Each structure stands twice: as structure tokens, then as C-alpha cells.
Amino acid sequence: MHIFRHLKRLVTDWFLCGMLLATLLAYFFPRFGATGGAMHAEWVVNIGIFVVFFLHGINLSGEQIRHGLKNVRLHLMVQGFTFVVFPLIWLASDWLLGSHVPPLLMLGFFYLCALPSTISSSVALTGSAGGNVPAAILNASLSSVLGIFLTPLLVSFVVGSGAGGIDLGSTLLDLCLMLLLPLVLGQFLRRWLGAFFARYKRYTSIIDKLVILLLVYAAFCNSMVSGIWREQGNGVLLSAVLGSAVLLAIILWLTTRTARALRFSNPDEIAAVFCASKKSLAAGVPMAALIFGNNPGLGLILLPIMIYHPLQLIVCSILAERYASRQRAQAASKREAMVSAR
């Protein structure tokens, strides 16, 4: 019954339904949102990206981050999985299956593996499961900042830099101007505007998600105009779903086993598993627009993260309930032991 409740929540989530609507609109009205179209996506996208990361910066609490600084082993594990283990899993998969998967989809899976962790759902799920919330805030936030530099660097290892690849210097400069600058600006203005934005956080979250939907629409419009979806066929979607599900299963198993091998406490294990297994759609879509530019295959490159995102929410929500139940059972056992001791 639990899984049906989570599936119902997924179906009624307006943001996930919006992603589906954005792809359908791109199918029927591709030229409107394509580069050079009436929407002027090339300008709207850049403004939207700046706004999203400004909101991330102004809502990021420095005090909560400082509280999470203590557990170095936990931080090393999370960042190691995010930027090292994920790409290594992709390398093994590319060696085994690369010849059977379309190159753009395989690049999309690598882009997924190179992305930073997500902040909001990692922290929310860690809290609901009874985990170490300050550590989750620190790791998810640190991952987002590191991703500005490490994600394009990792992508350049696969697609190359310079002619035929990405211009790493120019890309890093664009990412600093469009992602890091608004993040820092938001943190700087938090002292004066933080309370105001906290009161209207519900609305800033809506703006954040609407911008992401706009970026998804623009990316798929360019892919539709280029004809890339007609060339790939329906097998691409099935491959993306299966690949994302297998990747999530592997990473959840590895993170859980690693946390237990390191003898983390239950709260630290929860934070480690949820932060190290997540990938950020909120950061991934804007970064892709900057890293890959007007690449007509951008819609296909984004497909794995668009599928991985709802999958991680469903599976990790179920895991959060199990962790919370285990925490309650352990607390009840301790209370019973104290009563018996009296």
C-alpha cells in the first residue's frame, strides 16, 4: 500500500506533471521555444538561470552549514560518491553496454553521473527519516558549489575540450557568471532580504520550478526542430528508464553498505545515503543549457536526469519511512530498557 501512496503523490505533483506538459508542448509547438523563435529562449533561459541560483543563494543558511562541519568522514563519502563513484559506474557501463546505447543518451547518463546532489529533497527526506539534517544541508550545499566547477570538468573528459567538444575555459566563466555570481549575491543580500524571502519561500520555490520547466521546454523544442527524436525511436525512452532504475538501485546499495562499513550512526547513515544517491534536476537543467549550448541533442542528454529525478523521489520516500520506523522502534526499545532498569 505504501508504494501506491507514493505513486499517487507522484501523479498529483504539479512539477512532474509540468515536465510532461513541457515535453508535449515542445512536440506540438517546437519553433516557438527553439533558439531564434518567438519566445527568445536564448535570453529567457539566461535570465531564468540567474534568478534560480540567486534564490538558492538567498535561501541558504550559513548557520545551518556551520553546524554540519564536524563529520569529515561523512562529507568525504558523500562528495566521493557524487563526483567519483557515479562517474566510475558510468565508465564500467560504457565499457559493457556503450556500443548498444545511442551516443547522445550515453552522454546523458554521464551528465547525470557528473551532476551535484540536490538540496531540497535530500534535506527534506533526511529530516523525515530522522537523519543528521545539518550534515545533509552542508553536503548538499557543498555539492552544488563544487558542481559548478567539477561537472563541466568531468564532461570535458568525455566529450573533449576545444574543437568538437566544450570550451572548458569559456564554459567555466559562463557558469561562474550565471551560477556562482547569483549564488554569492544571494548569500550577501541574505542579511537584509533573507527574512522577506523566507516569508514567501513557497512562492520563490514555485518560481524556481517554473524556470526549470521553461528550460526543459526550450531544450526539447531545439531537439524537435533538429529532428533528433524521429531518428532515435521509442527504444531510447525504454533504455533511459531501465538505465536510470538500475543506476539508482546500484548506488543505493553501495551507499548503504559503505555507510555501514564505516560504522556511521543511524542519523549519519541516513544523511549519507540520501545525499550521496541524489542528483539535482534543478542544477542539471540550467547547467546543461550553459555546458552544451544550442546542441540539438540537449533534450536527449537531459532525458536520464528527468527520469532519475522522479524515481529517486519515489524510492527514497519509501526508504525514509523505513528509516523513520526503525528509529521509532529503537527509541521505544531504549525507553523500555530504562523502565526495566528502574
C-alpha positions as CSV (number, residue, x, y, z in Angstrom):
1,M,0.0,0.0,0.0
2,H,2.9,2.4,0.7
3,I,4.2,2.3,-2.8
4,F,0.7,3.2,-4.2
5,R,0.5,6.2,-1.9
6,H,3.9,7.4,-3.2
7,L,2.9,6.8,-6.8
8,K,-0.3,8.8,-6.2
9,R,1.8,11.6,-4.7
10,L,4.0,11.5,-7.8
11,V,1.0,11.7,-10.2
12,T,-0.5,14.6,-8.4
13,D,2.8,16.5,-8.2
14,W,2.3,19.6,-10.4
15,F,6.0,20.0,-11.2
16,L,6.4,16.4,-12.5
17,C,3.2,16.8,-14.5
18,G,4.6,20.1,-15.7
19,M,7.7,18.3,-17.1
20,L,5.4,16.0,-19.1
21,L,3.4,19.0,-20.3
22,A,6.6,20.9,-21.3
23,T,7.7,17.9,-23.5
24,L,4.2,17.7,-25.1
25,L,4.2,21.4,-25.8
26,A,7.6,21.1,-27.4
27,Y,6.3,18.3,-29.6
28,F,3.3,20.4,-30.9
29,F,4.9,23.9,-30.8
30,P,8.7,23.4,-31.2
31,R,9.6,26.5,-33.2
32,F,8.1,28.9,-30.6
33,G,10.6,27.8,-27.9
34,A,13.6,26.9,-30.1
35,T,16.6,29.2,-30.4
36,G,15.7,32.2,-32.6
37,G,12.0,31.5,-32.0
38,A,9.3,33.9,-30.8
39,M,10.0,33.1,-27.1
40,H,13.6,34.3,-27.5
41,A,14.7,31.3,-25.4
42,E,18.4,32.3,-25.6
43,W,17.6,35.4,-23.4
44,V,14.8,33.9,-21.3
45,V,16.9,30.9,-20.4
46,N,19.9,33.0,-19.1
47,I,17.6,35.3,-17.1
48,G,15.9,32.3,-15.6
49,I,19.1,30.6,-14.6
50,F,20.4,33.7,-12.9
51,V,17.1,34.0,-10.9
52,V,17.1,30.3,-9.9
53,F,20.6,30.5,-8.4
54,F,20.0,33.8,-6.8
55,L,17.0,32.3,-4.9
56,H,19.2,29.3,-3.9
57,G,21.8,31.7,-2.5
58,I,19.4,33.8,-0.5
59,N,17.6,30.8,1.0
60,L,20.9,29.1,2.0
61,S,21.5,29.4,5.8
62,G,25.2,29.8,6.7
63,E,24.4,28.9,10.3
64,Q,23.0,25.5,9.4
65,I,26.0,24.8,7.2
66,R,28.4,25.6,10.1
67,H,26.6,23.2,12.3
68,G,27.2,20.4,9.8
69,L,31.0,20.8,9.5
70,K,32.1,18.3,12.1
71,N,31.8,14.9,10.5
72,V,34.6,14.8,7.9
73,R,34.2,11.1,7.0
74,L,30.6,11.6,6.2
75,H,31.4,14.6,3.9
76,L,34.2,12.8,2.1
77,M,31.9,9.8,1.5
78,V,29.1,12.0,0.1
79,Q,31.3,14.1,-2.2
80,G,33.3,11.0,-3.2
81,F,30.1,9.2,-4.4
82,T,28.7,12.3,-6.1
83,F,31.8,13.1,-8.2
84,V,33.9,9.9,-8.3
85,V,31.8,6.7,-7.8
86,F,28.9,7.8,-10.1
87,P,31.3,8.5,-13.0
88,L,33.2,5.2,-12.4
89,I,29.9,3.3,-12.6
90,W,29.2,5.1,-15.9
91,L,32.7,4.1,-17.2
92,A,32.0,0.4,-16.4
93,S,28.6,0.7,-18.0
94,D,30.0,2.3,-21.1
95,W,32.6,-0.4,-21.4
96,L,29.9,-3.1,-21.1
97,L,26.9,-1.5,-23.0
98,G,28.2,1.6,-24.7
99,S,28.0,0.0,-28.2
100,H,24.3,-0.8,-27.7
101,V,23.2,2.6,-26.5
102,P,22.8,5.7,-28.6
103,P,25.8,8.0,-28.1
104,L,23.7,11.1,-27.0
105,L,21.8,9.0,-24.5
106,M,25.1,7.6,-23.1
107,L,26.3,11.2,-22.8
108,G,23.1,12.0,-21.0
109,F,23.8,9.2,-18.5
110,F,27.3,10.5,-18.0
111,Y,26.0,14.0,-17.5
112,L,23.6,12.6,-14.9
113,C,26.5,10.9,-13.1
114,A,28.6,14.1,-13.1
115,L,25.8,16.3,-11.6
116,P,25.9,17.6,-7.9
117,S,23.4,16.3,-5.3
118,T,20.0,18.0,-4.9
119,I,19.5,20.2,-1.8
120,S,15.8,20.4,-1.1
121,S,14.7,16.7,-1.3
122,S,17.9,15.4,0.3
123,V,17.4,17.7,3.3
124,A,13.6,17.0,3.5
125,L,14.0,13.3,3.3
126,T,16.9,13.2,5.8
127,G,14.7,15.2,8.2
128,S,11.6,13.0,7.8
129,A,13.7,9.8,8.3
130,G,15.3,11.2,11.5
131,G,18.7,11.7,10.0
132,N,21.5,14.3,10.5
133,V,19.9,17.4,8.9
134,P,22.8,19.9,9.4
135,A,25.2,17.4,7.7
136,A,22.7,16.9,4.9
137,I,22.4,20.7,4.4
138,L,26.2,21.1,4.4
139,N,26.8,18.3,1.9
140,A,24.0,19.1,-0.5
141,S,25.1,22.8,-0.5
142,L,28.8,22.0,-0.8
143,S,28.0,19.6,-3.7
144,S,26.1,22.3,-5.5
145,V,29.0,24.7,-5.3
146,L,31.6,22.1,-6.3
147,G,29.4,21.0,-9.2
148,I,29.8,24.4,-10.8
149,F,33.5,23.5,-11.4
150,L,33.6,19.7,-11.3
151,T,30.6,18.9,-13.6
152,P,31.9,20.7,-16.7
153,L,35.4,19.4,-16.0
154,L,34.1,15.8,-15.8
155,V,32.0,16.3,-19.0
156,S,35.1,17.6,-20.8
157,F,36.9,14.4,-20.1
158,V,34.2,12.5,-22.1
159,V,33.4,15.0,-24.9
160,G,36.8,16.7,-25.0
161,S,37.5,20.4,-24.8
162,G,38.2,22.8,-27.6
163,A,37.1,22.0,-31.2
164,G,34.5,19.3,-31.3
165,G,34.0,19.3,-27.5
166,I,33.3,22.0,-25.0
167,D,35.3,25.1,-24.5
168,L,36.2,24.5,-20.8
169,G,37.5,28.0,-20.0
170,S,34.6,29.7,-21.6
171,T,32.1,27.3,-20.0
172,L,33.6,27.7,-16.5
173,L,33.4,31.5,-17.0
174,D,29.8,31.3,-18.0
175,L,29.0,29.0,-15.1
176,C,30.7,31.4,-12.7
177,L,28.8,34.4,-14.1
178,M,25.4,32.6,-14.3
179,L,25.5,30.3,-11.3
180,L,28.2,31.2,-8.8
181,L,27.7,35.0,-9.0
182,P,24.0,35.0,-8.3
183,L,24.6,32.3,-5.5
184,V,27.2,34.6,-3.8
185,L,25.0,37.7,-4.4
186,G,22.0,35.9,-2.8
187,Q,24.2,35.0,0.2
188,F,25.4,38.6,0.5
189,L,21.9,40.0,0.4
190,R,20.5,37.4,2.8
191,R,21.3,39.6,5.8
192,W,18.8,42.2,4.6
193,L,16.4,40.2,2.4
194,G,16.6,36.7,3.9
195,A,13.6,37.2,6.2
196,F,11.5,38.6,3.4
197,F,12.2,35.7,1.1
198,A,11.7,33.2,4.0
199,R,8.2,34.6,4.4
200,Y,7.4,34.0,0.7
201,K,9.5,30.8,0.3
202,R,6.5,29.0,-1.1
203,Y,6.3,31.4,-4.0
204,T,10.1,31.5,-4.6
205,S,10.0,27.7,-4.8
206,I,7.3,27.9,-7.5
207,I,9.4,30.4,-9.5
208,D,12.4,28.1,-9.2
209,K,10.3,25.2,-10.6
210,L,8.7,27.3,-13.4
211,V,12.1,28.3,-14.6
212,I,13.2,24.7,-14.8
213,L,10.1,23.8,-16.8
214,L,10.8,26.7,-19.1
215,L,14.4,25.3,-19.7
216,V,13.1,21.8,-20.3
217,Y,10.6,23.2,-22.9
218,A,13.4,25.1,-24.7
219,A,15.7,22.1,-24.7
220,F,13.1,19.8,-26.2
221,C,12.0,22.4,-28.7
222,N,15.5,22.5,-30.1
223,S,15.6,18.7,-30.2
224,M,12.3,18.6,-32.0
225,V,13.3,21.2,-34.6
226,S,16.5,19.3,-35.3
227,G,14.6,16.0,-35.9
228,I,16.7,14.1,-33.4
229,W,13.7,12.3,-31.8
230,R,12.5,11.0,-35.1
231,E,15.9,9.5,-35.7
232,Q,16.2,7.7,-32.3
233,G,12.8,5.9,-32.0
234,N,10.9,4.7,-28.9
235,G,13.6,2.4,-27.7
236,V,15.5,5.4,-26.3
237,L,12.9,6.1,-23.7
238,L,12.8,2.5,-22.6
239,S,16.6,2.4,-22.4
240,A,16.6,5.7,-20.3
241,V,14.0,4.3,-17.9
242,L,15.8,0.9,-17.4
243,G,19.2,2.6,-17.1
244,S,18.1,5.1,-14.5
245,A,16.4,2.4,-12.4
246,V,19.4,0.2,-12.4
247,L,21.8,3.1,-11.6
248,L,19.6,4.1,-8.7
249,A,19.4,0.6,-7.3
250,I,23.2,0.1,-7.6
251,I,24.0,3.5,-5.9
252,L,21.6,3.0,-3.0
253,W,23.1,-0.5,-2.3
254,L,26.6,0.9,-2.5
255,T,25.9,3.9,-0.3
256,T,24.1,1.9,2.4
257,R,26.9,-0.8,2.5
258,T,29.6,1.9,2.6
259,A,27.9,3.8,5.4
260,R,27.6,0.7,7.5
261,A,31.1,-0.4,6.8
262,L,32.3,3.0,8.1
263,R,30.1,2.3,11.2
264,F,28.1,5.5,10.8
265,S,25.4,6.2,13.4
266,N,21.8,5.9,12.1
267,P,21.4,9.6,11.6
268,D,24.7,9.9,9.7
269,E,23.8,6.8,7.6
270,I,20.5,8.4,6.6
271,A,22.2,11.7,5.6
272,A,24.9,9.8,3.7
273,V,22.5,7.6,1.7
274,F,20.1,10.3,0.8
275,C,22.7,12.9,-0.2
276,A,25.1,10.6,-2.0
277,S,22.4,8.9,-4.1
278,K,20.6,12.1,-5.3
279,K,21.2,14.1,-8.5
280,S,19.9,17.6,-9.0
281,L,17.5,18.3,-11.7
282,A,17.3,21.9,-10.5
283,A,21.0,22.4,-11.1
284,G,21.2,20.0,-14.0
285,V,18.9,21.7,-16.5
286,P,20.4,25.2,-16.2
287,M,24.0,23.8,-16.3
288,A,23.2,21.7,-19.3
289,A,22.0,24.9,-21.2
290,L,25.3,26.5,-20.4
291,I,27.6,23.5,-20.9
292,F,26.1,22.2,-24.2
293,G,24.7,25.4,-25.5
294,N,22.4,25.1,-28.5
295,N,23.3,21.4,-29.0
296,P,20.2,20.0,-30.9
297,G,20.6,16.8,-28.8
298,L,20.1,18.6,-25.5
299,G,16.7,17.1,-25.0
300,L,18.1,13.6,-25.3
301,I,21.0,14.5,-23.0
302,L,18.6,15.7,-20.3
303,L,16.3,12.6,-20.6
304,P,18.2,10.4,-18.0
305,I,18.1,13.1,-15.2
306,M,14.4,13.8,-16.0
307,I,13.7,10.1,-15.4
308,Y,16.1,9.7,-12.5
309,H,14.5,12.6,-10.6
310,P,11.0,11.2,-10.0
311,L,12.5,7.7,-9.5
312,Q,14.8,8.9,-6.7
313,L,11.8,10.7,-5.1
314,I,9.6,7.6,-5.0
315,V,12.3,5.1,-3.9
316,C,13.9,7.5,-1.3
317,S,10.5,8.4,0.2
318,I,9.8,4.7,0.8
319,L,13.3,4.4,2.3
320,A,12.7,7.4,4.5
321,E,9.6,5.8,6.0
322,R,11.5,2.6,6.7
323,Y,14.3,4.5,8.4
324,A,11.8,6.5,10.5
325,S,10.1,3.3,11.6
326,R,13.4,1.8,12.6
327,Q,14.3,5.0,14.5
328,R,11.0,4.8,16.4
329,A,11.4,1.2,17.2
330,Q,14.9,1.8,18.6
331,A,13.7,4.7,20.7
332,A,10.8,2.6,22.1
333,S,13.3,-0.2,22.9
334,K,15.5,2.3,24.8
335,R,12.5,3.6,26.8
336,E,11.5,0.0,27.7
337,A,15.1,-0.7,28.8
338,M,15.2,2.4,31.0
339,V,11.8,1.5,32.6
340,S,13.1,-2.1,33.2
341,A,16.3,-0.8,34.8
342,R,14.3,1.2,37.3
